[in-house]
C-alpha cells in the first residue's frame, strides 16, 4: 500500500467510469481525499464498500467518497474530467458554479479538442488537457479491472507540475509536455486504428490484429490520420506506426472503449475519433475514405442498438 501523502489533495472525479476510477483510485490509495461522481449503481457500492481496484499489480478495495451530483466537485483542488466527449459542454456547465477558485480541471478524455471546448464554457478556470494511456474496464458495480499501462501526459499550466508530482508519487507515470496537441493526435490515431474495428468485430486487440485484412486497414487509417495531422500543422511525437503495433502487444486482452459502449447499448465517441478525422479532412481537403467507412459502420451499429 502506498504511504499517505503529507499534503493530500482534494480530488473530484467527474465521470467515474473505468478511466476516472483508475486515476482517482490511484490517488485515493496514496492518501488523497477523492470523491467519485458517477452513476447510481457504482456510487452505491463506492459508498458502502469502496472502490475495488483489480490491477496487474494489486487487488484492493480503496475507501472513497462518492456522489451522483456534479455539485460534489465543490472544494476540490483537482477535478479529473472523464465524461464522454459528447457531454463535455453540458458537464462543464454543471460544475462551473461549484468549482473552487484556483482548481485545476484535468481532461482525461478521448479526442483532441475537449480541453478547448471545456475552456469555452469555463472561462477563467484553469483547464489542462491530458493524454491517457491505460487499458481498463468496469467489471461490475464498484469494480475496476485494469488490463495494462497507466501513463499520463499533461499540458503545462500553473498547477500541472504539482499535480504531476502527486500522480507520480501515487504510482502514475506522468509527464508535463509542451506538445500535448501532438500527443493527443498520436493517441487519436491509436484510437482510430483500433476502436471501431474492435467494436464491429467484438474482439480484443491481440486477436484483432491477427484477422485477415485488418493490418492493411489499420495502415490505411493511420496514413490518412497522419495526412490530416500534417495538413493541420500538428507535430506528431515519436514513431506512430510503432506505437500502433505496440498497443496489441501491451493491451492484448483489451476491448476498445467504443466496443465497450456498443456492448452496453450506449452511444460511442466515434464522432470524436474517426468522425473527427473525417471532418478535419473535409475542412483541409484531405481524403479519408478508410476513416469514413469505419465511422459510418459504427454509426450503423449504434443505430441498430438504439432501435
C-alpha positions in Angstrom: 0.0 0.0 0.0 1.3 3.4 -0.9 2.1 5.6 2.1 -0.1 8.6 2.8 0.8 11.9 1.1 1.9 14.5 3.7 -0.2 17.2 1.8 -3.2 15.4 0.5 -5.2 16.9 -2.4 -8.9 17.1 -2.5 -9.8 15.4 -5.8 -13.1 15.0 -7.6 -13.6 12.6 -10.5 -16.4 13.7 -12.8 -17.5 10.7 -14.9 -16.3 7.9 -12.6 -16.1 5.2 -15.2 -13.1 3.0 -16.0 -10.6 5.7 -16.7 -11.7 8.1 -14.0 -11.8 5.3 -11.4 -8.3 4.2 -12.2 -6.7 7.6 -11.7 -8.9 8.6 -8.9 -8.4 5.3 -7.2 -4.6 5.5 -7.5 -4.7 9.0 -5.9 -7.1 7.7 -3.1 -4.8 4.8 -2.5 -1.9 7.3 -2.0 -3.8 9.1 0.7 -5.6 11.9 -1.2 -9.3 12.8 -0.5 -11.1 11.5 -3.5 -14.8 11.9 -4.5 -16.0 9.8 -7.4 -19.0 11.2 -9.2 -20.8 8.7 -11.4 -23.8 6.5 -12.0 -26.0 5.4 -9.1 -25.1 1.7 -9.4 -21.4 2.4 -8.9 -21.9 5.2 -6.3 -24.0 3.0 -4.1 -21.1 0.4 -4.0 -18.4 3.0 -3.6 -20.1 4.5 -0.5 -20.9 1.1 1.0 -17.8 -0.9 0.3 -15.2 1.4 -1.5 -13.7 1.1 -5.0 -12.4 -2.4 -5.8 -9.2 -2.0 -7.9 -8.2 -5.2 -9.6 -5.0 -4.2 -11.3 -2.0 -6.0 -12.7 0.0 -5.3 -9.5 -2.6 -5.5 -6.7 -6.3 -6.3 -5.9 -7.5 -4.0 -3.2 -10.6 -2.1 -2.1 -9.9 1.6 -1.7 -12.0 3.8 0.5 -13.5 6.8 -1.4 -16.4 9.2 -1.2 -19.0 9.1 -3.9 -21.9 11.1 -5.3 -24.2 11.2 -8.3 -24.2 15.0 -8.3 -21.9 17.3 -10.2 -22.0 19.7 -7.3 -19.7 17.3 -5.4 -16.8 18.9 -7.2 -17.1 21.7 -4.6 -13.9 22.2 -2.6 -11.8 20.1 -5.0 -8.2 21.2 -5.8 -8.2 18.9 -8.8 -11.1 17.8 -10.9 -10.4 14.8 -13.1 -12.8 15.4 -16.0 -13.6 12.0 -17.5 -17.1 12.3 -19.1 -17.7 11.1 -22.6 -16.7 13.6 -25.3 -20.3 14.4 -26.4 -21.1 15.5 -22.8 -18.2 18.0 -22.4 -20.1 21.2 -22.6 -23.1 20.1 -20.6 -20.9 18.6 -17.8 -18.7 21.7 -17.8 -21.8 23.9 -17.3 -22.9 21.7 -14.4 -19.7 22.0 -12.5 -19.0 25.7 -13.2 -20.9 27.1 -10.2 -19.3 24.7 -7.8 -15.6 24.9 -8.7 -13.2 26.1 -6.1 -11.2 29.2 -7.2 -7.8 28.0 -8.4 -8.9 24.4 -9.1 -7.3 22.6 -12.0 -9.7 20.7 -14.3 -7.7 18.0 -16.0 -9.3 16.5 -19.1 -8.9 12.7 -19.3 -11.0 12.3 -22.4 -10.7 10.8 -25.8 -10.4 13.1 -28.8 -8.2 16.2 -29.4 -10.4 19.2 -28.7 -12.1 18.6 -25.4 -10.0 21.0 -23.3 -10.6 23.7 -25.9 -14.3 23.1 -25.8 -14.3 23.0 -22.0 -12.4 26.3 -21.7 -15.2 27.9 -23.7 -17.8 27.0 -21.0 -15.4 27.5 -18.1 -13.9 31.0 -18.7 -11.2 31.9 -16.2 -10.9 28.3 -14.9 -7.5 26.5 -15.2 -8.1 23.7 -17.7 -5.4 21.3 -18.9 -5.5 18.5 -21.5 -4.1 15.1 -20.6 -3.2 12.2 -22.9 -4.3 8.9 -21.3 -2.7 5.6 -21.9 -4.5 3.0 -19.9 -6.5 -0.2 -20.5 -9.3 -0.5 -18.0 -13.0 -1.6 -17.7 -15.7 -1.6 -15.1 -16.1 -5.3 -14.4 -19.2 -4.7 -12.3 -20.7 -2.1 -9.9 -17.8 -0.5 -8.0 -15.3 -2.9 -9.6 -12.5 -1.6 -11.7 -10.4 -4.0 -13.7 -7.0 -2.8 -15.1 -5.5 -4.5 -18.1 -2.4 -2.5 -18.6 -0.3 0.7 -18.8 -1.4 3.9 -17.0 0.7 6.8 -18.2 -0.4 10.4 -18.4 1.0 13.3 -20.5 -0.3 16.6 -19.2 -0.4 20.1 -20.8 1.5 22.8 -19.0 -0.5 25.0 -16.6 0.2 26.8 -13.3 -0.8 23.6 -11.4 0.4 20.9 -13.8 3.9 20.4 -12.3 2.5 19.9 -8.7 -0.3 17.6 -9.9 2.2 15.6 -11.9 4.3 15.2 -8.8 1.3 13.9 -6.8 0.4 11.5 -9.6 3.9 10.2 -9.9 4.1 9.7 -6.1 0.8 7.8 -6.4 2.3 5.3 -8.9 1.1 7.0 -12.1 3.9 7.7 -14.6 3.2 11.4 -15.6 5.0 13.8 -17.9 4.3 17.5 -18.5 4.8 18.2 -22.2 4.8 21.3 -24.4 3.5 19.2 -27.3 0.3 17.8 -25.8 -1.5 18.7 -29.0 0.8 16.3 -30.9 0.5 13.7 -28.2 -3.3 14.0 -28.3 -3.2 13.5 -32.0 -0.9 10.5 -31.6 -3.5 9.0 -29.2 -6.3 9.8 -31.6 -4.5 7.9 -34.3 -4.3 4.8 -32.0 -8.0 5.1 -31.2 -8.8 5.5 -34.9 -6.8 2.4 -35.8 -8.3 0.1 -33.1 -11.6 1.4 -31.7 -14.0 0.9 -34.5 -12.6 -2.4 -35.6 -12.6 -3.8 -32.1 -16.2 -2.6 -31.7 -17.5 -4.0 -35.0 -15.7 -7.3 -34.6 -16.4 -7.5 -30.9 -12.8 -8.5 -30.5 -9.9 -7.7 -28.2 -6.8 -6.1 -29.6 -4.4 -9.1 -29.5 -6.8 -11.1 -31.6 -7.9 -8.2 -33.8 -4.5 -7.7 -35.4 -4.4 -11.4 -36.4 -7.6 -11.2 -38.6 -7.3 -11.2 -42.4 -7.1 -7.7 -43.9 -7.1 -5.9 -40.5 -3.4 -4.8 -40.6 -3.9 -3.3 -44.1 -7.0 -1.4 -43.0 -5.1 -0.1 -39.9 -2.3 1.1 -42.1 -4.7 3.0 -44.4 -6.4 4.6 -41.3 -3.0 5.7 -39.9 -1.8 7.1 -43.2 -5.0 9.2 -43.5 -4.7 10.4 -39.9 -1.1 11.4 -40.5 -2.0 13.3 -43.6 -4.8 15.2 -41.8 -2.5 16.0 -38.9 0.2 17.3 -41.2 -2.3 19.5 -43.0 -3.4 20.8 -39.6 0.1 21.8 -38.6 0.4 19.0 -35.9 3.8 17.7 -35.0 3.4 14.0 -34.1 5.9 12.8 -31.4 7.8 9.5 -31.7 7.2 6.6 -34.1 3.4 6.5 -34.6 3.4 3.2 -36.6 5.5 1.5 -33.8 3.1 2.9 -31.2 0.1 1.4 -33.1 1.8 -2.0 -33.3 2.7 -1.9 -29.6 -1.0 -1.4 -28.5 -1.8 -5.0 -29.4 1.3 -6.2 -27.6 0.8 -4.2 -24.4 -3.0 -4.5 -24.2 -3.8 -7.8 -25.9 -6.9 -8.6 -23.8 -8.5 -5.1 -24.1 -11.7 -4.2 -25.9 -11.8 -0.7 -27.1 -13.9 1.9 -25.3 -16.1 2.0 -28.4 -16.6 -1.8 -28.2 -17.5 -1.5 -24.5 -20.0 1.3 -25.3 -21.7 -0.7 -28.0 -21.8 -3.9 -25.9 -23.7 -1.9 -23.3 -26.0 -0.3 -25.8 -24.6 3.1 -25.2 -23.7 5.8 -27.7 -20.0 5.8 -28.5 -17.5 8.6 -29.1 -16.9 7.6 -32.7 -17.9 11.2 -33.9 -14.8 12.5 -31.9 -12.5 9.7 -33.2 -12.7 8.6 -36.8 -15.5 11.1 -37.3 -13.3 14.0 -36.2 -10.6 12.9 -38.7 -13.2 12.8 -41.4 -14.4 16.4 -40.6 -10.9 17.8 -40.3 -10.0 16.1 -43.6 -13.0 17.7 -45.3 -12.1 21.1 -43.9 -8.4 20.7 -45.0 -9.0 19.0 -48.4 -7.5 15.6 -47.3 -9.4 12.5 -48.3 -10.2 10.0 -45.5 -12.1 7.1 -47.1 -10.9 4.4 -44.6 -11.8 6.5 -41.6 -15.2 7.4 -43.2 -16.1 3.8 -43.6 -15.2 2.9 -40.0 -17.1 5.9 -38.7 -20.2 5.0 -40.8 -20.2 1.4 -39.8 -20.1 2.2 -36.1 -22.9 4.7 -36.6 -24.9 1.9 -38.3 -24.3 -0.5 -35.3 -25.2 2.3 -32.9 -28.5 2.9 -34.8 -29.3 -0.8 -34.7 -28.7 -0.9 -30.9 -30.9 2.2 -30.3 -33.8 0.8 -32.4 
